[in-house]
Amino acid sequence: MCSESFKPETPAEPLPELVPPRVYRSGLHEVLAMAFPIIVAMASSTVMGFADYVMVARVGVEQAAAVSPAGILVFVFVSFVGGILSCTNTFVSQSFARHEFSECSRYVWQALYIAVIGGAVSLLLWPVSPWLFRMIGHEADVRVHEVVYFQWRLLSIAGMGACHAMTGFFQGISRPKVSMVVALVANALNVFLNWVLIYGKLGFPAMEVRGAALATAIAATLQAVVLVGLFLSGGYARRFRSKQVWRMSRERMARLLHVGWPAGLSWTLDVLSWGIFMNWFVGRLGKLPLAASNMAGQTLHLSFMPTVGLGIATTALVGQNIGRRDFDTARARASTALKLAMGYMFFMGLMFFLFRHRIPHIFLKEATTAAESAVNLRIVELCANVLVLAAIFQAFDAMAIINNSALKGAGDTRFPALAGVLYAWLIFLPLVWLFTDVMDWGVAGAWGGATVYICALGLTLLWRWKRNTWEKIDIFATKPFEPAPYAESPAPHEPGEEVSGG
């Protein structure tokens, strides 16, 4: 790895001027303008995952029980890299607000290198995956599908990481529509490939869970390739010098790792705690409780994934305003995002409660025998109990997502990481053990422990944001360079300003 020192260069052609800033009448308008494309992209991804699961679930109960636990374990191993790369948004948005445009590209390149390295290392898990799932101890007819899905999903990790880096760039420069359009196309491709590869259409063999995993890997890789291609073309290449600043930089990579590692560790241990929850505590209850929990979990994506999209927008807006040292606006935008998220998730919780007995039928294939009818009825009952508990924690989940995102935009990643880890391992899992193993409350007890954990974390992160200690954080405290003269000349950036992409 070589260290890149900054050398001002004369651009090969004049840099395009910034598009005149848009005038926003309210913070709500600005938040929605930034968040809407991201939410659309996240919603598209959620619908894609939902369709993916429905297609697999209709192959059989064993396949339905296998996909979510295996998918969670994939994210256990990718989440450290993903957590680090989620902070690309922080560096890009603050650099953009400071008019240090080439720095945006430098941080993106460091993130891309981390994504490629992480994807390559993850492939080492392929040969040990059978042993891993034997250790978990699910029923043999479920385990065989878990191993296949886990192995082929490993191929998606590098592409997913690169997408984190590239979407962080486009969101940080107030161009979320670019990521949205590419995500919509990639997700549509994923659904089409699911149909082809899971069921064996257009001359392909029916691959079932392997087809679902392979479709995700292909779509994620192509999405990353398109985003990188845009990053290296047109106005982005001219203004952000993305073709000139590709070298590895020890200083910038160290800074990205310094801010990002708490988020990465928190993501890893959080996903690991949910992996233990699903694979160990719920999985030991049997394949019917496991299938019911998987169905409830897929339904919850319709609620929290759009909120995650709003959180990503919050990170960018908070980062841009902090880059301009406008703390009051940063607070106001975070407050607006929180109100939107809590309102949406409260509404979704109400829907979960009202339709708790109808939702599971979306995933179930039609019963043809009395035995199959009895199985379906039991799954519906279990899933309905989980959805009641999910309705309770929706608003608190919104608190956790939005306040964590706002703190990330300010570079405050250590406290949320510490709170998440401590609460997951000292509250969440011990309560799940108490409610399932000691009190024998079954799958409802397991999700009861999850409810307490989510509520506590949401309130804690809200308290952290309200303390305003994030105002003292400077992610560029040890700046290794001075910006080029031409990077200081543009007119001041305003909220919602977009850069012409050519």
VOGU-3710 file (C-alpha; in Angstrom, 3 decimals, decimal comma):
1> mcsesfkpet> 0,000/0,000/0,000  1,514/3,304/-0,979  0,750/6,686/0,533  -0,539/9,322/-1,833  0,663/12,847/-1,161  -1,387/15,722/-2,513  -0,004/17,550/-5,541  -2,156/20,266/-7,049  -2,828/19,565/-10,681  -4,144/21,687/-13,477
11> paeplpelvp> -7,311/20,066/-14,781  -7,194/18,865/-18,366  -10,349/20,888/-19,056  -12,312/23,530/-17,140  -14,407/22,126/-14,343  -18,163/22,372/-14,872  -19,935/24,902/-12,727  -22,202/23,797/-9,932  -25,897/23,792/-10,680  -27,453/26,849/-8,980
21> prvyrsglhe> -28,648/25,858/-5,518  -32,266/24,942/-5,082  -34,304/26,964/-2,675  -36,040/24,865/-0,067  -38,939/26,330/1,857  -38,635/23,947/4,768  -36,448/21,281/6,255  -39,143/18,740/5,446  -38,758/19,503/1,737  -35,004/19,082/1,910
31> vlamafpiiv> -35,171/15,831/3,855  -37,717/14,377/1,462  -35,756/15,548/-1,589  -32,664/13,727/-0,341  -34,442/10,750/1,169  -37,046/9,908/-1,444  -34,683/8,418/-4,067  -32,841/6,471/-1,360  -36,095/5,187/0,107  -37,274/4,158/-3,350
41> amasstvmgf> -34,024/2,248/-3,874  -34,273/0,616/-0,441  -37,942/-0,183/-0,972  -37,067/-1,735/-4,307  -34,407/-3,836/-2,623  -36,899/-4,823/0,061  -39,506/-5,854/-2,482  -36,818/-7,798/-4,331  -35,827/-9,625/-1,144  -39,478/-10,221/-0,314
51> adyvmvarvg> -40,127/-11,670/-3,783  -36,936/-13,705/-3,512  -38,104/-15,242/-0,248  -41,635/-15,891/-1,504  -40,228/-17,713/-4,558  -37,994/-19,866/-2,383  -40,670/-20,446/0,277  -43,040/-21,846/-2,327  -40,496/-24,504/-3,202  -40,927/-26,044/0,277
61> veqaaavspa> -40,950/-25,519/4,052  -37,333/-26,693/4,413  -36,149/-24,117/1,883  -38,209/-21,412/3,606  -36,638/-22,327/6,935  -33,092/-22,328/5,493  -32,775/-19,054/3,585  -33,013/-16,470/6,391  -30,612/-18,182/8,863  -28,041/-18,687/6,093
71> gilvfvfvsf> -28,530/-15,119/4,897  -27,997/-13,782/8,415  -24,707/-15,667/8,668  -23,568/-14,182/5,359  -24,190/-10,745/6,819  -22,303/-11,633/9,989  -19,165/-11,969/7,880  -19,839/-9,038/5,549  -21,138/-6,595/8,138  -17,732/-5,500/9,460
81> vggilsctnt> -16,720/-4,376/5,984  -20,186/-2,986/5,330  -20,158/-0,997/8,562  -16,836/0,600/7,685  -17,979/1,399/4,161  -21,205/2,972/5,435  -18,989/5,800/6,726  -17,959/6,646/3,161  -21,109/8,774/3,132  -19,798/10,714/6,157
91> fvsqsfarhe> -16,439/11,573/4,549  -17,886/12,361/1,143  -20,685/14,590/2,460  -18,394/16,585/4,747  -15,681/16,884/2,082  -18,277/17,981/-0,460  -19,604/20,683/1,853  -16,013/21,920/2,335  -15,589/22,063/-1,499  -12,760/19,523/-1,404
101> fsecsryvwq> -14,116/17,563/-4,343  -11,111/15,393/-5,142  -11,122/14,237/-1,510  -14,552/12,738/-2,103  -13,029/10,491/-4,771  -9,997/9,608/-2,689  -12,166/8,263/0,116  -14,356/6,374/-2,349  -11,309/4,623/-3,810  -10,140/3,546/-0,339
111> alyiavigga> -13,616/2,148/0,296  -13,549/0,223/-2,987  -10,225/-1,383/-2,063  -11,669/-2,446/1,288  -14,690/-3,956/-0,497  -12,547/-6,008/-2,888  -10,267/-7,265/-0,116  -13,252/-8,166/2,071  -14,935/-10,050/-0,760  -11,789/-12,048/-1,515
121> vslllwpvsp> -11,229/-12,979/2,135  -14,865/-14,049/2,558  -14,436/-16,806/-0,036  -12,264/-18,646/2,486  -15,511/-19,491/4,288  -16,776/-21,634/1,400  -15,044/-24,927/2,390  -15,823/-24,596/6,119  -19,525/-23,833/5,714  -20,730/-27,479/6,105
131> wlfrmighea> -18,929/-27,680/9,443  -20,370/-24,322/10,485  -23,963/-25,395/9,940  -23,370/-28,784/11,577  -22,290/-26,854/14,666  -25,539/-24,862/14,583  -27,462/-28,142/14,613  -30,572/-27,507/12,551  -32,498/-30,459/11,153  -30,638/-32,228/8,352
141> dvrvhevvyf> -33,239/-31,481/5,670  -32,922/-27,754/6,461  -29,140/-27,755/6,877  -28,404/-29,004/3,375  -30,170/-25,964/1,899  -28,515/-23,601/4,375  -25,041/-24,683/3,266  -25,812/-24,248/-0,434  -27,386/-20,820/0,007  -24,575/-19,587/2,274
151> qwrllsiagm> -21,807/-20,702/-0,099  -23,241/-19,077/-3,205  -24,181/-15,874/-1,397  -20,502/-15,386/-0,557  -20,027/-14,408/-4,199  -22,124/-11,290/-3,613  -20,007/-9,774/-0,830  -17,501/-7,819/-2,941  -20,275/-6,374/-5,102  -22,378/-5,428/-2,097
161> gachamtgff> -19,396/-3,716/-0,488  -18,622/-1,759/-3,641  -22,275/-0,682/-3,810  -21,968/0,661/-0,236  -18,992/2,753/-1,298  -20,556/4,067/-4,488  -23,970/4,860/-3,040  -22,158/6,693/-0,220  -20,496/8,850/-2,874  -23,650/9,735/-4,797
171> qgisrpkvsm> -25,637/10,359/-1,619  -22,858/12,460/-0,128  -22,835/14,794/-3,145  -26,646/15,104/-3,160  -27,182/12,894/-6,191  -29,191/10,019/-4,678  -31,258/9,623/-7,856  -28,254/8,069/-9,591  -28,063/5,244/-7,052  -31,845/4,912/-7,113
181> vvalvanaln> -32,084/4,335/-10,867  -29,220/1,831/-10,877  -30,693/0,013/-7,869  -34,115/-0,233/-9,503  -32,624/-1,805/-12,616  -30,430/-4,180/-10,578  -33,332/-5,275/-8,372  -35,570/-5,888/-11,373  -32,767/-7,999/-12,849  -32,489/-9,882/-9,558
191> vflnwvliyg> -36,189/-10,771/-9,524  -35,995/-11,911/-13,153  -32,930/-14,037/-12,442  -34,688/-15,503/-9,386  -37,546/-16,638/-11,578  -35,146/-18,112/-14,121  -32,697/-19,805/-11,746  -34,946/-20,889/-8,848  -37,579/-22,566/-11,020  -35,452/-23,454/-14,040
201> klgfpamevr> -36,911/-21,259/-16,780  -35,607/-20,395/-20,275  -33,668/-23,641/-20,517  -31,805/-23,307/-17,200  -31,968/-26,089/-14,592  -34,046/-25,495/-11,446  -31,443/-24,450/-8,846  -33,846/-23,586/-5,981  -31,901/-21,903/-3,117  -28,636/-21,927/-5,077
211> gaalataiaa> -30,405/-20,046/-7,877  -31,670/-17,405/-5,433  -28,153/-16,845/-4,065  -26,542/-16,755/-7,502  -29,131/-14,260/-8,780  -28,294/-11,915/-5,893  -24,554/-12,210/-6,565  -24,932/-11,428/-10,282  -27,232/-8,452/-9,684  -25,016/-6,958/-6,939
221> tlqavvlvgl> -21,890/-7,257/-9,066  -23,499/-5,618/-12,091  -24,913/-2,836/-9,908  -21,433/-2,073/-8,566  -19,896/-2,112/-12,047  -22,440/0,393/-13,376  -22,003/2,742/-10,400  -18,213/2,688/-10,709  -18,543/3,332/-14,435  -20,632/6,443/-13,765
231> flsggyarrf> -18,175/7,586/-11,098  -15,384/7,433/-13,685  -17,272/9,219/-16,448  -18,447/12,658/-17,521  -18,784/15,487/-15,064  -18,038/13,271/-12,085  -14,608/12,424/-13,483  -13,900/16,094/-14,237  -15,056/17,723/-11,031  -14,066/14,967/-8,591
241> rskqvwrmsr> -10,925/13,844/-10,484  -11,990/10,229/-9,974  -9,615/8,937/-12,671  -6,577/10,716/-11,235  -6,790/9,960/-7,481  -7,192/6,170/-7,526  -4,037/5,293/-5,565  -4,161/3,732/-2,121  -3,533/6,269/0,643  -2,405/5,142/4,086
251> ermarllhvg> -3,616/8,352/5,698  -7,085/8,315/4,218  -7,630/4,599/4,591  -6,505/4,848/8,217  -8,934/7,718/8,778  -11,794/5,794/7,178  -10,967/2,753/9,292  -10,633/4,890/12,431  -14,123/6,327/12,062  -15,631/3,217/10,485
261> wpaglswtld> -14,361/0,354/12,630  -16,775/1,012/15,536  -19,681/0,918/13,089  -18,239/-2,225/11,510  -17,778/-3,939/14,864  -21,248/-2,892/15,952  -22,792/-4,206/12,727  -20,912/-7,485/13,074  -21,865/-8,149/16,677  -25,426/-6,956/16,113
271> vlswgifmnw> -25,917/-9,269/13,137  -24,143/-12,046/15,043  -26,533/-11,610/17,959  -29,481/-11,875/15,558  -27,800/-14,867/13,952  -27,596/-16,584/17,337  -31,165/-15,556/18,043  -32,496/-17,014/14,786  -30,188/-19,985/14,312  -29,781/-21,135/17,902
281> fvgrlgklpl> -32,697/-20,032/20,067  -35,461/-20,035/17,433  -33,885/-22,789/15,321  -33,869/-25,208/18,256  -37,631/-24,765/18,624  -38,169/-26,604/15,324  -38,590/-25,842/11,656  -42,141/-24,522/12,002  -41,217/-21,782/14,525  -38,138/-21,081/12,403
291> aasnmagqtl> -40,195/-20,766/9,211  -42,733/-18,533/11,010  -39,966/-16,277/12,332  -38,415/-16,073/8,876  -41,774/-15,007/7,425  -42,221/-12,366/10,113  -38,651/-11,180/9,576  -39,188/-10,791/5,840  -42,361/-8,809/6,551  -40,463/-6,509/8,910
301> hlsfmptvgl> -38,193/-5,558/6,014  -41,154/-3,638/4,568  -41,025/-1,467/7,652  -37,417/-0,928/8,630  -35,658/-0,981/5,250  -37,322/2,224/3,955  -36,465/3,737/7,328  -32,853/2,676/6,810  -33,029/4,589/3,516  -34,250/7,658/5,383
311> giattalvgq> -31,396/7,110/7,826  -28,841/7,106/4,994  -30,253/10,436/3,814  -29,993/11,710/7,390  -26,315/10,765/7,496  -25,666/12,764/4,315  -27,647/15,824/5,423  -26,109/15,901/8,875  -22,646/15,443/7,360  -23,117/18,254/4,841
321> nigrrdfdta> -24,379/20,685/7,470  -21,578/19,800/9,865  -19,111/20,309/7,005  -20,489/23,868/6,841  -20,414/24,056/10,693  -24,183/24,612/10,729  -25,132/22,565/13,770  -28,621/24,031/14,158  -29,621/22,862/10,680  -28,061/19,461/11,308
331> rarastalkl> -30,228/19,072/14,404  -33,331/20,257/12,587  -32,869/17,824/9,690  -32,331/14,912/12,061  -35,466/15,874/14,003  -37,540/16,002/10,814  -36,240/12,613/9,705  -37,044/11,115/13,115  -40,649/12,327/13,004  -41,109/10,906/9,509
341> amgymffmgl> -39,584/7,549/10,485  -41,584/7,156/13,681  -44,822/8,033/11,907  -44,180/5,552/9,107  -43,106/2,689/11,350  -45,993/3,267/13,763  -48,369/2,952/10,806  -46,620/-0,228/9,654  -46,888/-1,639/13,166  -50,616/-1,012/13,083
351> mfflfrhrip> -50,841/-2,886/9,775  -48,847/-5,799/11,215  -51,290/-6,042/14,111  -54,451/-5,766/12,042  -53,378/-8,226/9,350  -51,260/-10,556/11,480  -53,293/-13,635/10,464  -53,369/-12,790/6,760  -49,733/-11,881/6,153  -48,325/-15,423/6,644
361> hiflkeatta> -50,552/-16,773/3,857  -48,494/-14,750/1,351  -45,584/-17,131/1,927  -47,441/-20,428/2,155  -48,215/-22,683/-0,752  -51,750/-23,986/-0,920  -52,325/-27,084/1,186  -53,515/-30,211/-0,609  -53,805/-32,564/2,380  -55,076/-32,372/5,932
371> aesavnlriv> -51,509/-32,660/7,237  -50,350/-29,705/5,141  -53,340/-27,666/6,307  -52,416/-28,357/9,932  -48,819/-27,278/9,283  -49,959/-24,053/7,614  -52,356/-23,270/10,443  -49,594/-23,681/13,027  -47,208/-21,453/11,070  -49,890/-18,748/10,766
381> elcanvlvla> -50,516/-18,844/14,517  -46,823/-18,545/15,363  -46,163/-15,802/12,821  -49,167/-13,799/14,063  -47,758/-13,843/17,627  -44,440/-12,485/16,360  -46,148/-9,715/14,371  -47,972/-8,505/17,498  -44,634/-8,012/19,247  -43,164/-6,402/16,121
391> aifqafdama> -45,997/-3,859/16,170  -44,926/-2,825/19,681  -41,301/-2,033/18,867  -41,748/-0,280/15,500  -41,490/3,328/16,726  -38,509/2,494/18,954  -36,756/0,849/16,006  -37,238/4,122/14,106  -35,528/5,976/16,979  -32,559/3,620/16,838
401> iinnsalkga> -32,137/3,783/13,058  -32,444/7,566/12,602  -30,412/8,635/15,637  -27,667/6,148/14,812  -27,564/7,535/11,257  -27,453/11,135/12,470  -24,606/10,342/14,857  -22,740/8,629/12,020  -23,061/11,759/9,890  -21,306/13,637/12,675
411> gdtrfpalag> -18,596/10,976/12,996  -19,897/9,801/16,392  -19,652/6,053/15,814  -18,112/4,742/19,045  -20,947/5,366/21,500  -23,642/3,820/19,266  -21,345/0,851/18,699  -20,737/0,372/22,417  -24,427/0,733/23,267  -25,454/-1,679/20,525
421> vlyawliflp> -22,938/-4,321/21,554  -23,664/-4,108/25,288  -27,421/-4,149/24,842  -27,303/-7,026/22,356  -25,140/-9,256/24,516  -26,221/-8,201/28,014  -29,955/-7,615/27,443  -31,124/-9,168/24,166  -29,614/-12,649/24,243  -29,892/-13,204/28,026
431> lvwlftdvmd> -33,584/-12,274/27,897  -34,158/-14,579/24,938  -32,510/-17,406/26,875  -34,628/-16,628/29,960  -37,901/-16,485/28,031  -37,295/-19,564/25,870  -35,126/-21,966/27,892  -36,180/-21,118/31,442  -39,766/-19,874/31,116  -40,553/-21,964/28,019
441> wgvagawgga> -42,495/-19,236/26,216  -41,404/-20,497/22,800  -41,077/-18,253/19,770  -43,151/-15,490/21,386  -40,692/-15,412/24,291  -37,751/-15,153/21,908  -39,274/-12,163/20,133  -40,269/-10,679/23,480  -36,582/-10,435/24,345  -35,962/-8,760/20,987
451> tvyicalglt> -38,711/-6,233/21,747  -37,130/-5,164/25,044  -33,721/-4,816/23,371  -34,956/-2,655/20,481  -36,933/-0,339/22,752  -33,972/0,178/25,089  -31,524/0,854/22,238  -33,854/3,338/20,540  -34,276/5,394/23,715  -30,537/5,343/24,444
461> llwrwkrntw> -29,510/6,600/20,984  -32,146/9,341/21,160  -30,609/10,470/24,450  -27,119/10,453/22,921  -28,142/12,645/20,001  -29,940/15,121/22,275  -26,770/15,595/24,372  -25,050/17,324/21,396  -21,602/15,926/22,246  -21,200/15,147/18,524
471> ekidifatkp> -20,643/18,873/17,862  -17,071/18,521/19,189  -16,061/15,758/16,736  -13,777/16,602/13,794  -13,181/13,654/11,463  -10,473/15,670/9,647  -8,533/16,490/12,804  -5,205/15,341/11,327  -5,448/16,683/7,804  -2,530/15,372/5,643
481> fepapyaesp> -2,905/17,821/2,770  -4,157/21,200/1,642  -6,916/21,404/-0,971  -6,057/22,432/-4,502  -6,628/26,118/-5,295  -9,393/25,361/-7,789  -11,243/23,305/-5,164  -11,696/26,430/-3,022  -13,200/28,642/-5,697  -16,821/27,454/-6,207
491> aphepgeevs> -19,686/29,401/-4,753  -20,850/28,245/-1,313  -22,820/25,028/-1,374  -26,433/25,114/-0,305  -28,685/22,323/0,955  -29,902/20,138/-1,854  -27,358/21,411/-4,351  -26,562/18,908/-7,083  -23,471/18,482/-9,182  -23,820/18,088/-12,897
501> gg> -22,889/14,564/-13,798  -22,396/14,819/-17,516
//
